[in-house]
Amino acid sequence: MVWALGGAVLATAVWGGSLLLPTDASDGPDVRYRMSDNLCADAEMAAVSVLYDRSDDSTHGEHRHRAMDVAECNDSLVAKETDDPAPQTLTMRLKLHKVTDPRAEFEANGEAVETTTGPKIVKTPVEGLGERAYFGVIDFGSGAVVILMALDGGAEFSFNLTADAGQAPEELKPLMIKDMRTLMANLAA
């Protein structure tokens, strides 16, 4: 009887103790960045400002949740050397995944997309920016949306910039990459 009671106590202690052991840290993504309180301010966009003037009417917002935090900035840019002062739209987004690893969905979104209707979308990998990054162009003929997206651990960064027909997306690519590197450095934890 004493042995049975001792065995039950020992089994309970071992079972209960296993509940207190830490779980494998690889269950969730590696969070290497802090959440932005104002993504418009954190994203300096100094390289892109060689071609564009940034507006004073930017809007930003944040959403915080135990599973994922999201920060967004919408801004207007006006090309410096143009006869058309129509503003272009710049949208920046940061998603900090804290529970689920975003790699599979990021890769699916980063692959080239072929459509039978609508604009042509071309995306190419960018080496040396986070763990994975893609540069993309959605061509509308009269203009394009230029996309840069980067994944590093649980952080997804993206820039979407509308560009008129006079602005070559390939000219924007190195500038956007430089600004993305600066933003990632500004938000590194």
LOTIFI-796026 format. One record per residue (C-alpha): residue in one letter; x, y, z. Coordinates in steps of 0.02 Angstrom, whole numbers, padded with zeros to 5 digits, always signed. Layout:
REM LOTIFI-796026
aXYZ;...
This chain:
REM LOTIFI-796026
m+00000+00000+00000;v+00141+00121+00044;w+00229+00076-00119;a+00070+00108-00217;l+00045+00275-00132;g+00228+00321-00161;g+00214+00269-00343;a+00058+00376-00366;v+00143+00526-00285;l+00297+00501-00394;a+00193+00483-00552;t+00094+00639-00509;a+00253+00738-00476;v+00332+00682-00639;w+00173+00714-00739;g+00141+00882-00652;g+00323+00932-00672;s+00316+00900-00858;l+00179+01029-00870;l+00299+01157-00800;l+00440+01120-00922;p+00461+01250-01059;t+00393+01205-01229;d+00501+01203-01384;a+00538+01384-01432;s+00530+01337-01617;d+00340+01324-01609;g+00321+01507-01656;p+00419+01622-01770;d+00575+01713-01713;v+00524+01893-01672;r+00676+02004-01707;y+00586+02170-01725;r+00486+02286-01615;m+00313+02348-01659;s+00306+02521-01737;d+00202+02654-01652;n+00208+02760-01810;l+00266+02670-01967;c+00261+02833-02067;a+00394+02907-01952;d+00497+02746-01938;a+00504+02727-02127;e+00615+02873-02173;m+00610+02839-02362;a+00768+02942-02388;a+00822+02846-02544;v+00653+02861-02631;s+00652+03047-02589;v+00785+03070-02723;l+00642+03050-02849;y+00490+03099-02745;d+00437+03228-02617;r+00342+03151-02473;s+00179+03232-02420;d+00132+03299-02250;d-00036+03209-02252;s+00019+03032-02210;t-00094+02922-02105;h-00041+02779-01994;g-00126+02648-01890;e-00083+02500-01781;h-00174+02344-01726;r-00104+02241-01584;h-00157+02063-01546;r-00078+01920-01450;a-00054+01825-01615;m-00001+01965-01732;d+00032+02152-01727;v+00005+02256-01884;a+00064+02433-01923;e+00020+02526-02083;c+00063+02692-02162;n-00019+02774-02313;d+00071+02920-02391;s+00072+03024-02549;l+00226+03056-02655;v+00247+03185-02792;a+00380+03157-02924;k+00514+03293-02917;e+00547+03316-03102;t+00378+03306-03185;d+00248+03417-03265;d+00111+03314-03181;p+00099+03352-02995;a-00025+03210-02969;p+00025+03117-02811;q+00076+02935-02811;t+00021+02822-02669;l+00143+02736-02552;t+00077+02603-02434;m+00193+02524-02305;r+00148+02380-02192;l+00229+02283-02051;k+00156+02120-01986;l+00236+02044-01831;h+00181+01863-01821;k+00200+01803-01641;v+00117+01631-01648;t+00114+01562-01825;d+00264+01548-01941;p+00222+01654-02097;r+00351+01576-02215;a+00234+01465-02318;e+00109+01604-02353;f+00248+01728-02388;e+00326+01614-02517;a+00156+01585-02599;n+00129+01773-02612;g+00305+01801-02674;e+00297+01683-02822;a+00259+01752-02994;v+00074+01757-03034;e+00000+01729-03206;t-00175+01788-03238;t-00287+01766-03388;t-00374+01930-03351;g-00311+02091-03279;p-00135+02161-03269;k+00025+02062-03287;i+00114+02030-03121;v+00300+01990-03117;k+00394+01954-02955;t+00578+01913-02934;p+00679+01862-02779;v+00789+01992-02695;e+00948+01922-02617;g+01018+01985-02452;l+00861+02068-02384;g+00796+01976-02231;e+00773+01788-02247;r+00672+01805-02407;a+00619+01953-02512;y+00530+01986-02676;f+00519+02135-02792;g+00364+02142-02901;v+00280+02248-03032;i+00096+02249-03076;d+00093+02329-03248;f-00064+02424-03297;g+00010+02497-03458;s-00021+02677-03405;g+00070+02648-03242;a+00117+02513-03119;v+00114+02462-02938;v+00291+02424-02879;i+00300+02302-02735;l+00441+02258-02617;m+00409+02129-02481;a+00531+02054-02356;l+00517+01919-02224;d+00636+01903-02077;g+00585+01783-01939;g+00407+01826-01892;a+00413+02000-01970;e+00339+02039-02141;f+00379+02208-02216;s+00300+02275-02376;f+00305+02433-02482;n+00180+02463-02622;l+00210+02615-02730;t+00105+02672-02877;a+00215+02737-03017;d+00158+02828-03172;a+00212+02774-03345;g+00360+02893-03339;q+00440+02806-03189;a+00535+02645-03225;p+00507+02513-03091;e+00688+02454-03109;e+00744+02630-03062;l+00642+02618-02902;k+00703+02445-02853;p+00873+02491-02775;l+00797+02643-02689;m+00656+02542-02612;i+00777+02406-02556;k+00887+02536-02472;d+00737+02612-02382;m+00677+02438-02330;r+00848+02401-02253;t+00840+02565-02157;l+00665+02528-02092;m+00716+02353-02037;a+00868+02425-01947;n+00759+02558-01862;l+00640+02424-01795;a+00768+02291-01748;a+00739+02230-01571;
